[in-house]
């Protein structure tokens, strides 16, 4: 790890902490958006699987 040669003064440290907090909040929002998108995608995939299973069952019924 690099050695810090000049310590941060309190004002710069607070500014850095505020920037980190903003970055963390932005990441949290993005993660929540990704989770919501994935829920929608999962639901769509579930519906598609059900449709394909129904279609396959219909084809099996016709073949017999």
C-alpha positions as CSV (number, residue, x, y, z in Angstrom):
1,X,0.0,0.0,0.0
2,X,1.3,3.4,-0.9
3,X,2.5,5.5,2.0
4,X,0.7,8.8,2.5
5,X,3.2,11.6,2.7
6,X,0.8,14.5,3.3
7,X,-2.1,13.9,5.7
8,X,-5.5,15.2,4.6
9,X,-6.8,18.1,6.5
10,X,-10.2,17.8,8.1
11,X,-12.0,19.8,5.3
12,X,-10.6,17.6,2.5
13,X,-11.3,14.5,4.5
14,X,-15.0,15.5,5.0
15,X,-15.2,16.3,1.3
16,X,-13.8,12.9,0.4
17,X,-16.2,11.2,2.8
18,X,-19.2,13.1,1.2
19,X,-18.0,12.1,-2.3
20,X,-17.8,8.4,-1.1
21,X,-21.3,8.7,0.4
22,X,-22.7,10.1,-2.9
23,X,-20.9,7.3,-4.8
24,X,-22.3,4.6,-2.5
25,X,-25.8,6.1,-2.8
26,X,-25.5,6.1,-6.6
27,X,-24.3,2.5,-6.6
28,X,-27.2,1.5,-4.3
29,X,-29.7,3.1,-6.7
30,X,-28.1,1.3,-9.7
31,X,-28.1,-2.0,-7.9
32,X,-31.8,-1.6,-7.0
33,X,-32.5,-0.8,-10.7
34,X,-30.7,-3.9,-11.8
35,X,-32.6,-6.1,-9.3
36,X,-35.9,-4.7,-10.6
37,X,-34.9,-5.3,-14.2
38,X,-33.9,-8.9,-13.3
39,X,-37.2,-9.5,-11.6
40,X,-39.0,-8.4,-14.8
41,X,-36.7,-10.6,-16.9
42,X,-37.2,-13.6,-14.7
43,X,-41.0,-13.1,-14.9
44,X,-40.9,-12.9,-18.7
45,X,-38.7,-16.0,-18.9
46,X,-41.0,-17.9,-16.5
47,X,-44.0,-17.0,-18.8
48,X,-42.1,-18.1,-21.9
49,X,-41.1,-21.4,-20.3
50,X,-44.8,-22.0,-19.5
51,X,-45.8,-21.2,-23.0
52,X,-43.2,-23.5,-24.5
53,X,-44.3,-26.3,-22.1
54,X,-47.9,-25.9,-23.1
55,X,-46.9,-25.9,-26.8
56,X,-44.8,-29.0,-26.3
57,X,-47.7,-30.7,-24.4
58,X,-50.1,-29.8,-27.3
59,X,-47.6,-31.3,-29.9
60,X,-47.3,-34.5,-27.8
61,X,-51.1,-34.8,-27.6
62,X,-51.4,-34.4,-31.4
63,X,-48.7,-37.0,-31.9
64,X,-50.5,-39.6,-29.8
